[in-house]
Amino acid sequence: MSTTTQQSLGQALRRRIDNKTKPLGALGQLEEIALRIGLLQGTTHPVVNRPHIVVFAGDHGVAATGLVNPYPQAVTAQMVLNFIREGAAINVFCRQNGLSLTVVDAGVNYDFTADQVGDRLVSKKVAFGTHNYLQRAAMSPSQALQAMDAGREVVTGLAAQGCNSIGFGEMGIGNTSSAALIMSFVMGIPVADCVGRGTGVNDEQLKQKQATLEQVYRLHRPAITSGPDTSTILQCVGGFEIAMLTGAYLEAAEQKMIILVDGFISTAALLLARLSNPAILDNCIFSHCSGENGHTKMLEWLGARPLLNLGMRLGEGTGAALAFPFVRAAVSFLEEMASFESAGVSKSDEA
């Protein structure tokens, strides 16, 4: 779409929004969302079709050391089975809000059987978890590419089914550590300012986590700071689920999808996707501000304005699932709300 056409569409959308039976700007962020979705879809009559949440799961080699997480690595696989059995928070919120859910094994350190998961788990497993990045790169260049391509494939399949609105979540014990390192490398701020409590470490464990991640940062800094790029950062300190998230973001943007951005780890993957495609933010609606330390800084750095601030730090795509009704509301008011003319309501003199 040319700049002139984009400007004309923006003006038409703004007139349509402003002509609804309300004071100018009275629906706040809903008006901004309606405008953004209309511009993204190239129409004054945007729609939300087959909204979907995709949760990518993977394990991290560093988690087996116990240095950065209080929960054992086995919890990743246990939670994937919980997703499959529809007992997790993301299952509840997807049911509540009429969202479809896909769970993807990106690299869980567990061999799921057909008896356990049937056809309810999409297997894109790259390996049984990443390497311990305290000692070496988390993954090889080919593994990073394989994971990103797999994320793209998942989104391509959903787009072919008519989905135009998507949110992404993750599961992986230790992945807040990976996200903190990604944040530090991309944003250029100290690791200590990026590290949070994750799944609930105490004060002593937090100090240990910070010290461990600072050691990881020093080990991989020469490879990354010589020219930070998406693939290199993923290879050094990423997770397979984060790599798939990154590829999924990039494909969703190419498919002109509405993207609901979840919390800390999902936003870290977005930081990487943005390195490859700076325009991706045009597709993004930021669902909430996580309670995880560092997420506020990420959002400020991106110039993002989240819809919700509930102190959540669960992941799984739960924030995105809770925010989807607001996206529907924005599209619905634009399509269904009466105009001043159709309702016979007088406009303000300032309208």
C-alpha positions in Angstrom: 0.0 0.0 0.0 1.4 3.4 -1.0 1.9 6.1 1.6 -0.8 8.2 -0.1 -3.3 5.3 0.0 -2.3 4.6 3.6 -2.9 8.2 4.6 -6.3 8.2 2.8 -7.4 5.0 4.5 -6.3 6.4 7.9 -8.3 9.5 7.4 -11.4 7.4 6.3 -11.0 5.2 9.4 -10.6 8.2 11.7 -13.8 9.8 10.2 -15.7 6.6 10.7 -14.5 6.3 14.3 -15.2 9.9 15.1 -18.7 9.8 13.6 -19.9 7.1 16.1 -22.3 8.2 18.8 -19.8 9.2 21.4 -17.5 12.2 22.2 -14.3 12.3 20.3 -11.8 9.9 21.7 -14.2 8.6 24.3 -13.3 4.9 23.7 -9.7 5.6 24.3 -7.4 2.7 23.3 -10.2 0.9 21.6 -10.2 3.6 19.0 -6.5 3.3 18.5 -6.9 -0.5 18.1 -9.7 -0.1 15.6 -7.6 2.3 13.6 -4.5 0.0 13.7 -6.4 -3.1 12.6 -8.2 -1.2 9.8 -4.8 0.0 8.5 -3.3 -3.4 8.8 -6.2 -5.1 6.9 -6.4 -2.2 4.4 -10.1 -1.6 5.0 -12.6 0.6 6.9 -14.4 -2.6 7.9 -11.9 -4.8 9.7 -12.7 -8.2 11.0 -11.4 -10.7 13.5 -11.4 -14.2 12.0 -10.6 -17.5 13.9 -8.5 -16.0 16.6 -5.8 -18.4 17.9 -3.2 -18.8 20.7 -0.1 -20.8 20.0 2.0 -22.0 22.9 5.6 -23.2 22.1 7.4 -25.3 24.7 11.1 -26.1 25.0 13.7 -26.9 27.6 17.0 -25.1 28.4 20.2 -26.9 29.2 21.0 -24.4 31.9 17.9 -25.3 33.9 19.4 -28.7 34.7 22.1 -27.0 36.8 19.5 -25.5 39.2 21.4 -22.2 39.1 18.6 -20.1 37.6 15.3 -21.8 38.5 13.7 -23.2 41.6 11.5 -25.7 39.7 13.0 -28.9 38.1 13.3 -29.1 34.4 10.7 -31.9 34.3 8.0 -29.3 34.9 8.1 -28.2 31.3 6.9 -31.6 30.1 4.4 -31.9 32.9 2.9 -28.6 32.0 2.7 -29.5 28.3 0.6 -32.5 29.4 -1.5 -30.2 31.5 -2.1 -28.1 28.4 -3.1 -31.2 26.4 -5.5 -32.2 29.2 -6.9 -28.7 29.2 -6.2 -28.0 32.9 -3.9 -24.9 32.6 -4.8 -21.2 32.9 -4.3 -20.8 29.2 -6.9 -23.5 28.6 -9.4 -21.7 30.9 -8.9 -18.3 29.3 -9.1 -19.7 25.7 -12.4 -21.5 26.5 -13.7 -18.4 28.2 -12.9 -16.1 25.3 -13.7 -18.4 22.3 -10.1 -18.9 21.2 -8.5 -21.9 19.6 -5.3 -23.2 21.1 -2.4 -25.0 19.6 0.5 -26.5 21.7 3.8 -27.1 20.0 6.7 -29.2 21.2 9.7 -27.0 20.1 12.3 -28.9 22.1 11.0 -30.4 25.3 13.4 -32.8 27.1 10.8 -35.6 27.1 9.6 -38.2 24.6 5.8 -37.7 24.4 3.9 -40.8 23.4 0.8 -41.1 21.2 -1.1 -42.5 24.2 -0.3 -39.3 26.1 -1.0 -36.6 23.5 -2.7 -38.2 20.5 -3.0 -35.5 17.9 -3.3 -32.7 20.4 0.4 -31.8 20.4 2.2 -30.5 17.3 5.7 -32.0 17.2 8.4 -29.7 15.8 11.0 -30.9 18.2 14.5 -29.7 17.3 16.3 -31.5 20.1 15.7 -32.6 23.7 16.4 -29.1 25.0 19.2 -26.7 24.3 22.8 -27.0 25.4 23.9 -25.4 28.7 24.9 -21.9 27.6 27.1 -21.5 30.6 29.5 -23.8 28.7 28.8 -23.3 25.0 26.3 -21.9 22.5 22.7 -23.0 23.3 22.1 -24.2 19.7 23.8 -24.5 16.3 23.1 -22.2 13.4 21.2 -24.9 11.7 19.1 -25.6 14.8 18.2 -21.8 15.1 17.1 -21.7 11.5 15.2 -25.0 11.8 13.3 -23.6 14.9 12.5 -20.3 13.3 11.3 -22.0 10.1 9.1 -24.3 12.2 7.5 -21.3 13.9 6.7 -19.9 10.5 5.2 -23.2 9.3 2.8 -23.3 12.3 1.6 -19.8 11.5 1.3 -20.5 7.7 -0.9 -23.4 8.5 -3.2 -21.4 10.7 -3.4 -18.6 8.1 -4.4 -21.1 5.5 -7.4 -22.0 7.8 -8.5 -18.4 7.8 -6.9 -17.2 11.1 -6.1 -13.5 10.9 -5.6 -12.8 14.6 -3.0 -14.6 16.7 -1.3 -14.5 20.1 1.8 -16.4 21.2 2.7 -18.0 24.5 5.6 -20.2 25.8 6.5 -22.8 28.4 10.0 -23.7 29.4 11.7 -23.9 32.8 14.5 -21.4 32.7 13.3 -19.3 29.8 13.1 -16.1 31.8 16.8 -16.3 32.0 17.1 -16.6 28.3 14.7 -13.7 27.8 16.7 -11.5 30.2 19.9 -12.2 28.2 18.2 -11.5 24.9 16.9 -8.2 26.4 20.3 -7.2 27.6 22.0 -7.9 24.2 19.3 -6.3 22.1 18.7 -3.2 24.3 22.2 -2.8 25.4 21.5 -2.6 29.2 23.1 -4.5 32.1 22.0 -8.0 32.7 21.2 -7.1 36.3 18.5 -4.7 35.1 16.9 -7.4 33.1 16.8 -10.3 35.5 13.7 -11.1 37.5 12.3 -13.8 39.8 10.9 -15.9 37.0 8.9 -18.8 38.6 9.5 -17.3 42.0 13.1 -17.4 43.2 13.8 -16.0 46.7 16.3 -13.2 47.3 19.3 -15.5 47.6 18.4 -17.5 44.5 17.9 -14.2 42.6 21.4 -13.1 43.4 22.7 -16.5 42.2 20.6 -16.1 39.0 22.0 -12.7 38.3 25.6 -13.8 38.9 25.1 -16.9 36.7 23.6 -14.8 33.8 26.3 -12.2 34.1 28.8 -15.1 33.6 26.8 -16.2 30.5 26.8 -12.7 29.2 30.6 -12.4 29.4 31.1 -15.8 27.7 28.9 -14.9 24.7 29.5 -11.2 24.4 32.3 -11.4 21.9 30.2 -13.3 19.4 27.1 -11.1 19.8 28.4 -7.6 20.3 30.5 -7.8 17.1 27.2 -7.5 15.3 24.1 -8.4 17.1 21.5 -10.2 14.9 18.5 -12.4 15.5 20.2 -15.7 14.6 23.4 -15.1 16.5 21.6 -14.2 19.7 19.4 -17.2 19.4 22.4 -19.5 18.9 24.2 -18.2 21.9 21.5 -17.8 24.6 18.1 -18.6 23.0 15.7 -21.5 23.5 14.0 -23.5 20.9 10.6 -22.2 22.0 11.9 -18.6 21.7 13.3 -19.3 18.3 10.0 -20.7 17.1 8.2 -17.7 18.6 10.6 -15.4 16.7 9.9 -17.1 13.4 6.1 -17.2 14.2 6.1 -13.4 14.7 7.9 -12.8 11.4 5.5 -15.0 9.5 2.4 -13.5 11.2 3.6 -10.1 10.1 4.0 -11.2 6.6 0.5 -12.7 6.7 -0.8 -9.3 7.9 -2.2 -10.9 11.0 -3.2 -9.0 14.2 -0.6 -10.1 16.7 -1.4 -10.1 20.5 1.9 -9.8 22.3 2.0 -11.6 25.7 4.6 -11.1 28.5 8.3 -11.0 29.2 9.5 -14.0 27.2 7.1 -13.4 24.3 8.3 -9.8 24.1 11.9 -10.9 24.2 11.2 -13.0 21.1 9.6 -9.9 19.6 12.8 -7.9 20.2 14.6 -10.5 18.1 11.9 -10.5 15.3 12.1 -6.7 15.2 15.8 -6.9 14.5 14.9 -8.7 11.3 11.7 -6.7 10.5 11.5 -3.3 12.2 8.0 -2.7 10.7 6.6 -5.7 12.7 5.3 -3.4 15.5 2.6 -2.2 13.1 1.0 -5.6 13.6 1.4 -5.7 17.3 -1.1 -5.0 20.1 0.5 -5.4 23.5 -1.8 -7.3 25.8 -0.4 -6.6 29.3 2.5 -5.4 31.4 4.0 -8.5 33.1 5.0 -8.5 36.8 8.4 -9.8 35.7 11.2 -7.4 36.3 12.4 -6.0 33.0 9.1 -6.2 31.0 8.2 -2.6 31.8 11.6 -1.5 30.4 11.0 -3.6 27.3 7.7 -2.0 26.7 9.0 1.5 27.2 11.9 0.8 24.8 9.4 -0.4 22.2 7.2 2.6 22.8 4.4 0.1 23.6 1.2 0.9 25.5 -0.2 -2.4 27.1 -3.9 -2.9 27.5 -3.8 -4.5 30.9 -1.6 -4.3 34.1 -2.7 -7.2 36.3 0.6 -8.1 37.9 0.6 -11.4 36.0 3.8 -13.3 35.2 2.6 -16.7 34.2 3.4 -16.8 30.5 1.5 -19.5 28.5 0.0 -16.7 26.4 -2.4 -15.9 29.2 -2.1 -12.1 28.9 -2.8 -12.3 25.2 -5.9 -14.6 25.8 -7.3 -12.1 28.3 -6.7 -9.1 25.9 -8.5 -10.7 22.9 -12.0 -9.5 23.9 -10.7 -5.9 23.7 -9.6 -6.5 20.1 -13.0 -7.9 19.3 -14.6 -4.9 21.1 -12.6 -2.5 18.9 -13.7 -4.1 15.7 -17.3 -4.5 16.9 -17.9 -0.9 17.8 -16.5 0.2 14.5 -18.9 -2.1 12.6 -22.0 -2.1 14.8 -22.2 1.2 16.7 -24.5 3.8 15.2 -23.3 7.0 13.6 -24.6 10.4 14.6 -26.6 10.5 11.4 -28.1 7.0 11.5 -29.1 7.5 15.2 -30.4 11.0 14.8 -28.1 12.3 17.5 -26.7 15.8 17.4 -23.0 16.2 17.3 -20.9 18.4 19.6 -20.0 21.8 18.1 -16.4 20.7 18.4 -17.0 17.4 16.5 
